Amino acid sequence: MIICFDIGGSAIKGAVASSPSDIRSFGRAATPLDDFDAFCAAIAGMLPDDTSPVAIAITGVVDPKSGRIKCANIPCIDGRPLARELGERLQRPVTVANDADCFALAEALEGAGRGHDIVFGAILGTGVGGGLVIDGRIVNGAGGYAGEWGHGPVAATSAGTPPAEIPRFACGCGLVGCVDAIGGARGMEKLHHHLHGVDLPSTAIVEAWRSGDAEATRTIECQIDLLASPLALVVNVVGADIMPVGGGLARAPGFIDCLDREVRRRILRRTEAPLVVAGTLGGDPGLVGAALLGLREQNR
C-alpha cells in the first residue's frame, strides 16, 4: 500500500493506493506556502496510522541527481532536497516527482496513452507544462527539466488569419516570449485583452467562442496557432505517437479537437488518427501517477 499526495500551490490532496485502479481519497488540506514546518505538519496530519511509504506529485521541478526541487508556487520548499527532508520528518520512505510527469505517467499506463511506446503529456491549465514517458518510464533529463515545452523564448510574434501581431509577453520563469505566457488560461486572457482591449476570464472566452462570438473566435484561433507549432515540434523531436492533454483547457469543448487538427497538419508524419487528445483519467491523474511511482519503488 502507498500513501499518495497531489500537492499544488493551493491544496494538498491525499489518497491511499493499493493499485493504480484502487485509489481511495482521504481528504484535502490547504498548502502552507511560507513555513516548511507547517508544510510538513500538514502532510503528517493527513497520514493514516501506519508506516506505508509516501509518493508525492507536486508542482515544481525535481533534480534527479540532487533531489532538490525548484518550486516558485510553494516558496518554503524551494531549493530543498524535499524527499529526503520530508522522509526524515515523516519517518518513512518518500518519493517526490513533478506533477506534469505524474500526469504523463498516469495517462501513459492507465489512460489515453495505454498501448503507446512514446507518450508526451501536455498540461494546458493556468499555464503550460508537460512530461515525457518512453516505454513506461518518465524521462527526467538534466536537472529534471525534460518535457518543459512551455519555456524558452520560442513563441511566435504573429498568429491567426490574417496575422495579428503578438507581443513577446514576459514569463514567470524570467524569460520573455515563452509559450507558457500565452498558452494556458491566463495566456488566453492576455491574448483576448491584447486583441480586443477587453478583460474576460478564460471560461467566458471559451463560452463566447462556442456561441459563435467573433472576438472570442479570433482569440481562440490565435491561441491554437501559437500552441500548435511548438507542439508539432515536440512531436517531431521525441516521436510521440499520442499526446494526452490535462488541465482546464482540456475540458473546454472543442478546443482539443481544433488543436489536434492543427498539430497533425504541421508534423512530418502524416496520420488521420487523433494525436492530441484529452486525458481520460479525470480530476486526479496526479494521484494516479504518484501511486504508480510509489508502487514501482515498493516493488523494486
Residue, then its C-alpha position, 0 to 999 in steps of 0.5 A: m500500500i502507498i500513501c499518495f499526495d497531489i500537492g499544488g500551490s493551493a491544496i494538498k490532496g491525499a489518497v491511499a493506493s493499493s493499485p493504480s485502479d484502487i485509489r481511495s481519497f482521504g481528504r484535502a488540506a490547504t498548502p502552507l506556502d511560507d513555513f516548511d514546518a507547517f508544510c510538513a505538519a500538514i502532510a503528517g496530519m493527513l497520514p493514516d496510522d501506519t508506516s506505508p511509504v509516501a509518493i508525492a506529485i507536486t508542482g515544481v521541478v525535481d533534480p534527479k541527481s540532487g533531489r532538490i526541487k525548484c518550486a516558485n508556487i510553494p516558496c518554503i520548499d524551494g531549493r530543498p532536497l524535499a524527499r529526503e527532508l520530508g522522509e526524515r520528518l515523516q519517518r518513512p520512505v518518500t518519493v517526490a516527482n513533478d506533477a506534469d510527469c505524474f500526469a504523463l505517467a498516469e495517462a501513459l499506463e492507465g489512460a489515453g496513452r495505454g498501448h503507446d511506446i512514446v507518450f508526451g503529456a501536455i498540461l494546458g491549465t493556468g499555464v503550460g507544462g508537460g512530461l515525457v514517458i518512453d516505454g513506461r518510464i518518465v524521462n527526467g533529463a538534466g536537472g529534471y527539466a525534460g518535457e518543459w515545452g512551455h519555456g524558452p523564448v520560442a513563441a511566435t510574434s504573429a498568429g491567426t488569419p490574417p496575422a495579428e501581431i503578438p507581443r513577446f509577453a514576459c514569463g514567470c520563469g524570467l524569460v520573455g516570449c515563452v509559450d507558457a505566457i500565452g498558452g494556458a488560461r491566463g495566456m488566453e486572457k492576455l491574448h483576448h485583452h491584447l486583441h480586443g482591449v477587453d478583460l474576460p476570464s478564460t471560461a467566458i472566452v471559451e463560452a463566447w467562442r462556442s456561441g459563435d462570438a467573433e472576438a472570442t473566435r479570433t482569440i481562440e484561433c490565435q491561441i491554437d496557432l501559437l500552441a500548435s507549432p511548438l507542439a508539432l515540434v515536440v512531436n517531431v523531436v521525441g516521436a510521440d505517437i499520442m499526446p494526452v492533454g490535462g488541465g482546464l483547457a482540456r475540458a473546454p469543448g472543442f478546443i482539443d479537437c481544433l488543436d489536434r487538427e492543427v498539430r497533425r497538419r504541421i508534423l512530418r508524419r502524416t496520420e488521420a488518427p487523433l494525436v492530441v487528445a484529452g486525458t481520460l483519467g479525470g480530476d486526479p491523474g496526479l494521484v494516479g501517477a504518484a501511486l504508480l511511482g510509489l508502487r514501482e519503488q515498493n516493488r523494486 
